[in-house]
Amino acid sequence: MRIAVFGANGPTGRHLTAQALAAGHEVVAVTRSPGSLPARPGLTVAVADATDPTAVDSAVEGTDAVLSALGARFSKDAVSLYSASAAAITDAMGRHGVKRLLAISSSIADPGWRPTGAHFFNHVLDPLVNRRLGRTLHEDMRRMEDVIRATGLDWTLGRPSGLFEHPVVTDYLTAPVSADGVFTARTDLAASMLRELEERRYVRTAMGVITTAVKPNIAKLIWNEGVRKK
Ligand SMILES: NC(=O)c1ccc[n+]([C@@H]2O[C@H](COP(=O)([O-])OP(=O)(O)OC[C@H]3O[C@@H](n4cnc5c(N)ncnc54)[C@H](OP(=O)(O)O)[C@@H]3O)[C@@H](O)[C@H]2O)c1
């Protein structure tokens, strides 16, 4: 398949791109920073701001499926990346007859999801990080979900929980709507999206993705995701 990967230069996007190429797909890596993606067989780089309809249109043309690993930073101001890019991507897909879309959202987008982790996660990290610092980001993620749901595309919303780096794909779990658990390795999230592309178990619904085989060290997670990444 020829797959467009939006956010290809981000932490999950890089895993998605590498795993898709390893699986024999052709990848159109869509990024604003083409210099950071080394040339590899099967890889084409498309330079586009994901909210620019013209640039998105060119990136989507000629592909068989679109995967989005786009992400915004936490902000106290309104976030629009998710909904604006979803509108540009789904419009372009409609114009070019591309039907299959997998976009990363979050467990938080499921109003019924509650963390089932350790006390510190449930009572400190989740309320502070997900519900307070991430409030405007998650509001726009829900708008993105609404934009995608309103299309006639074969969409799947990937809903991970707290993302962390782990070197290999593990025996991760997927579940409809959202999954019971608090952490998802980015390697597992990428693998679950590529598997869903083949298996089509969650078409026109959301797929929770959870890693259970390994757990991140919380101090390292806060450093890597909250401090170093900013
Ligand atoms: N962190 C968590 O615990 C957690 C939990 C659940 C869900 N998620 C979601 O999972 C997704 C993936 O997260 P991640 O940490 O792997 O990635 P990320 O750090 O959020 O980065 C994603 C990529 O999006 C790209 N991007 C942002 N705005 C863009 C624009 N206007 N046009 C084109 N590209 C743009 C960035 O490109 P540049 O490199 O050009 O800046 C970046 O490479 C995000 O949506 C995140 O919110 C995260």
The ligand as a Gaussian input file, in Angstrom:
#p B3LYP/6-31G(d) Opt

LIG

0 1
 N        1.795000      12.062000      25.242000
 C        0.824000      11.274000      25.647000
 O        0.848000      10.724000      26.740000
 C       -0.363000      11.052000      24.753000
 C       -1.434000      10.288000      25.193000
 C       -2.515000      10.052000      24.329000
 C       -2.499000      10.612000      23.052000
 N       -1.440000      11.364000      22.651000
 C       -1.450000      11.919000      21.298000
 O       -0.704000      11.070000      20.452000
 C       -0.295000      11.827000      19.286000
 C        1.154000      11.504000      18.956000
 O        1.969000      11.963000      20.006000
 P        3.562000      12.018000      19.833000
 O        4.099000      12.351000      21.191000
 O        4.048000      10.825000      19.142000
 O        3.776000      13.201000      18.815000
 P        3.894000      14.818000      19.042000
 O        5.117000      15.139000      19.841000
 O        2.592000      15.310000      19.538000
 O        4.245000      15.343000      17.570000
 C        3.483000      15.031000      16.462000
 C        3.981000      15.690000      15.209000
 O        2.952000      16.571000      14.735000
 C        3.596000      17.465000      13.872000
 N        2.810000      18.685000      13.663000
 C        2.296000      19.526000      14.579000
 N        1.647000      20.541000      13.980000
 C        1.768000      20.333000      12.632000
 C        1.319000      21.016000      11.480000
 N        0.609000      22.157000      11.569000
 N        1.634000      20.503000      10.276000
 C        2.367000      19.378000      10.140000
 N        2.824000      18.685000      11.205000
 C        2.533000      19.158000      12.430000
 C        4.886000      17.815000      14.565000
 O        5.754000      18.193000      13.535000
 P        7.054000      19.112000      13.752000
 O        8.119000      18.081000      14.020000
 O        7.166000      19.820000      12.461000
 O        6.784000      20.020000      14.930000
 C        5.261000      16.520000      15.257000
 O        6.253000      15.845000      14.538000
 C       -0.543000      13.291000      19.629000
 O       -1.728000      13.730000      19.002000
 C       -0.749000      13.257000      21.134000
 O       -1.571000      14.324000      21.604000
 C       -0.372000      11.589000      23.469000

